[in-house]
Every structure is written in C-alpha cells, then in structure tokens.
C-alpha cells in the first residue's frame, strides 16, 4: 500500500487531520511522528488529544525532557519523544510496550528508527515543511486499516 499524502497548508488543516485520526485510532495503536524541528509533530499530537476529549485547558507540551507524558483521554494517550535516545534498550526501558498492552494509544515523536522496539505495526506520519504535508504510511495490518480509513474520511 502506498503512502497517503495529506496537504497541510494551514494550522486548521493539521487540526482537521488530528480530528480524523482521533476518530480512527483505538486503544493499543501506535502512531510514530517524524519530521524536522518545527514541522508540527506536537501540534498534531495536541489535535489528536483534543479529538479524544482532552479539555482545551490541559496543556500538551513536547515531552522532550520528560520523555513520556500520559494524558487523560479516551483511550488514554502516552505521548513520547525519542529525539534524545540512541539505543533500542533505552526505548524499551520507557515501558511504552506495557502502556500499549494496557490499552494506551501511544503517540511517539522521532520514533521511526525504533519501530521494532516500539512493538511494530505503526501508523507512521512524516511531516514535511516545504510544502507542508503529512505523508502517512503503515507498517502492519492494524495501521494499514487506520491508513485506509484516513483515506476514506
């Protein structure tokens, strides 16, 4: 299955993508977000969390220094940033696989190089700056179903 390209010319377009994803994602899903600094990874995570019921007054900061934030959404979200990690063993120590097993939706920034350590079957969203786009691909059956659903809605 080829990648799906979604144009994101405005912040509003990114919010719409987050809402669409929020309708399709389920407990234990894995979404990996990659792209250069400033491409909107945390902004997209925030839009997904709002679509999953996170109140507007609850901040969704980048977890660059804390590595993982858990957010009270339905399903609960584990938001991770792996930018500073260099080994798969460090990723496994974060316990994201256990959170997935417990039904958390796991949203990971800078995670493509750790797909195997994250448990595989990930929806991979590469955010590009010029032009602003999201390139969405899937690595397994569940993420392929989400990617197909995204194309239909």
BELKAPE-V994779 format. One line per field, one symbol per residue. ss: DSSP state (H for helix, E for strand, C for the rest). phi: phi as a letter, one per 30 degrees, with the letter a starting at -180 (. if undefined). psi: psi as a letter, one per 40 degrees, with the letter a starting at -180 (. if undefined). A space follows every 50 residues. Layout:
# BELKAPE-V994779
ss=???
phi=???
psi=???
This chain:
# BELKAPE-V994779
ss=CCCEEEECCCHHHHHHHHHHHHHHCCCCCEEEEEECCCCCHHHHHHHHHH HCCCCCCCCCCCCCCCCEEEECCCCCEEEEECCCCCCHHHHHHCCHHHHH HCCCEEEEECCHHHCCCCCCCCEEEEEEECCEEEEEEECCHHHHHHHHHH HHC
phi=.ddcccdbdbdddddddddddedcdbeidbbccbkdeidjddddeedddd dcjddddcdbdddecdibccbdcbddcccbbceddbbdddddddiddddd ddjddccbdicedcedddjihcdccccccbddbcccbbcadddddddddd ddc
psi=hiihhhhgeiddddddddddddddiiieihhhhiiiheeedddddddddd deehidehigihfddedhhhhgihiihhhihedeieidddddddfddddd deeihhhhifedefdddeeagihhhhhidgihihhhiieadddddddddd dd.
